[in-house]
């Protein structure tokens, strides 16, 4: 098996990448909503944790968005 074939085992492509992107964006929105919820309940530690999780989901979504842009530019 060559390197390109091995890479495709770990790197999502096309529809799989879009589904992962949607999932990460959905997770980020859910975590951001929970930040407000925990702030209203005066639970700053939980709010900070949810914010960190939202930022992590957004970072993963960004990577997938860049991947999809590069695929589109390459005509894949």
C-alpha positions in Angstrom: 0.0 0.0 0.0 1.5 3.4 -1.0 1.5 6.6 1.1 -1.5 8.2 -0.7 -3.6 5.1 -0.1 -2.6 5.1 3.6 -3.4 8.8 4.0 -6.9 8.3 2.7 -7.5 5.8 5.5 -7.1 8.7 8.1 -8.2 11.8 6.2 -11.9 12.2 5.5 -12.9 13.0 2.0 -15.9 14.6 0.3 -19.2 13.7 1.9 -17.5 12.2 5.0 -15.7 15.5 5.6 -18.9 17.5 5.1 -20.7 15.3 7.7 -17.9 15.7 10.2 -17.9 19.5 9.6 -21.6 19.7 10.3 -21.2 17.6 13.4 -18.4 19.8 14.8 -20.4 22.9 14.1 -23.5 21.4 15.8 -21.4 20.5 18.8 -19.9 24.0 19.0 -23.3 25.6 18.9 -24.6 23.2 21.7 -21.5 24.0 23.8 -21.9 27.7 23.3 -25.6 27.5 24.3 -24.5 25.6 27.5 -22.0 28.4 28.3 -24.9 30.9 28.6 -27.0 28.3 30.6 -24.2 27.8 33.1 -23.5 31.5 33.4 -27.1 32.1 34.3 -26.8 29.4 36.9 -23.7 31.1 38.3 -21.5 28.1 37.5 -18.4 29.7 36.0 -16.3 26.5 36.1 -18.8 24.6 34.0 -19.2 27.6 31.7 -15.4 27.8 31.1 -15.4 24.0 30.4 -18.2 24.4 27.8 -16.4 27.3 26.2 -13.2 25.3 25.9 -15.2 22.5 24.3 -16.9 24.9 21.9 -13.5 26.3 20.9 -12.2 22.8 20.3 -15.1 21.9 18.1 -14.8 25.1 16.2 -11.1 24.5 15.6 -11.8 21.0 14.3 -14.6 22.5 12.0 -12.1 25.0 10.7 -9.6 22.3 9.8 -12.3 20.4 7.9 -13.5 23.6 6.2 -9.9 24.3 4.9 -9.7 20.7 3.8 -12.9 21.0 1.8 -11.7 24.3 0.3 -8.5 22.7 -0.8 -10.3 19.8 -2.3 -12.6 22.2 -4.2 -9.6 24.1 -5.5 -8.0 20.9 -6.6 -11.1 19.9 -8.4 -11.6 16.8 -6.3 
